[in-house]
Amino acid sequence: MGLYVNWGFLTGFTKLWLPFAVAQCRGRTLPWLRHRGPVRLLGAAGLALYGVVVVNTVPRLAGAAPGTLAYGSYVAMALTGLYGVLLVIYAVKASAASRTGRA
């Protein structure tokens, strides 16, 4: 059962999350999100979150050793921290942009 869950997360994030994150990194986004702040920063945060899924899922699907799985979990925790930091930076910049009227 766990194998199907891992495949599901990897497939779902690759098909649904990755295209939006890459588009935002390139500066393209949905119209309702365009004027709220730095879009590329949101894209970088999205790629960090996608990295969490990849470093947790791929070693499990490959049947890696427990040490490798632990290392992948540590990298995933670091990427989660990076994701949080990028979102805080985005919130600060978006707040400043809304006060000055610029995105």
PLY file of the C-alpha trace (Angstrom):
ply
format ascii 1.0
element vertex 103
property float x
property float y
property float z
element edge 102
property int vertex1
property int vertex2
end_header
0.00 0.00 0.00
2.81 2.42 0.86
4.31 2.01 -2.57
1.08 3.18 -4.20
0.95 6.22 -1.93
4.51 7.16 -2.90
3.75 6.77 -6.59
0.57 8.80 -6.10
2.39 11.69 -4.42
5.16 11.71 -7.00
2.76 11.56 -9.93
0.34 14.09 -8.48
2.99 16.64 -7.58
4.73 16.20 -10.93
1.55 16.72 -12.94
-0.19 19.34 -10.81
2.42 21.24 -8.78
5.58 21.27 -10.89
4.15 23.06 -13.98
2.82 25.94 -11.86
6.06 26.26 -9.89
8.17 26.32 -13.05
5.83 28.84 -14.69
6.06 31.10 -11.65
9.86 30.85 -11.68
9.72 32.08 -15.26
7.51 35.01 -14.19
4.21 33.66 -15.53
1.26 33.16 -13.25
-2.49 33.35 -12.91
-3.97 36.85 -13.36
-5.43 37.02 -9.85
-2.01 36.33 -8.31
0.05 38.59 -10.55
-0.25 41.84 -8.59
0.28 40.48 -5.10
4.05 40.31 -4.94
7.17 38.72 -6.40
5.88 35.78 -8.42
9.30 34.23 -8.99
9.82 33.93 -5.26
6.62 31.90 -5.04
7.90 29.71 -7.84
11.15 29.06 -5.98
9.15 28.14 -2.88
7.05 25.78 -4.98
10.16 24.09 -6.35
11.49 23.67 -2.80
8.24 21.96 -1.83
8.44 19.75 -4.91
11.98 18.85 -3.85
10.61 17.62 -0.52
8.37 15.17 -2.34
11.16 14.01 -4.65
13.82 13.43 -1.96
11.34 11.56 0.21
9.71 9.48 -2.51
12.39 8.45 -5.00
14.65 6.64 -2.49
11.66 4.76 -1.08
10.55 3.69 -4.54
14.10 2.55 -5.32
14.25 0.44 -2.15
17.18 2.38 -0.70
18.97 1.48 2.52
17.68 2.91 5.82
20.65 5.30 6.03
19.82 6.74 2.65
16.19 7.17 3.67
17.29 9.01 6.82
19.56 11.29 4.80
16.68 11.99 2.41
14.49 12.91 5.36
17.13 15.37 6.62
17.32 16.98 3.18
13.51 17.14 3.08
13.48 18.91 6.46
16.02 21.45 5.15
13.92 22.03 2.02
10.82 22.47 4.17
12.67 25.11 6.18
13.73 26.82 2.95
10.10 26.73 1.80
9.00 28.45 5.00
11.70 31.11 4.74
10.80 31.85 1.11
7.13 32.20 2.03
7.96 34.63 4.83
10.11 36.69 2.46
7.29 36.62 -0.09
4.78 37.80 2.53
7.03 40.69 3.57
7.65 41.78 -0.01
3.99 41.39 -0.98
2.97 43.47 2.02
5.45 46.18 1.07
4.25 46.06 -2.54
0.61 46.43 -1.52
1.47 49.46 0.64
3.35 51.19 -2.17
0.96 50.03 -4.88
3.66 48.16 -6.81
4.11 44.44 -7.35
0 1
1 2
2 3
3 4
4 5
5 6
6 7
7 8
8 9
9 10
10 11
11 12
12 13
13 14
14 15
15 16
16 17
17 18
18 19
19 20
20 21
21 22
22 23
23 24
24 25
25 26
26 27
27 28
28 29
29 30
30 31
31 32
32 33
33 34
34 35
35 36
36 37
37 38
38 39
39 40
40 41
41 42
42 43
43 44
44 45
45 46
46 47
47 48
48 49
49 50
50 51
51 52
52 53
53 54
54 55
55 56
56 57
57 58
58 59
59 60
60 61
61 62
62 63
63 64
64 65
65 66
66 67
67 68
68 69
69 70
70 71
71 72
72 73
73 74
74 75
75 76
76 77
77 78
78 79
79 80
80 81
81 82
82 83
83 84
84 85
85 86
86 87
87 88
88 89
89 90
90 91
91 92
92 93
93 94
94 95
95 96
96 97
97 98
98 99
99 100
100 101
101 102
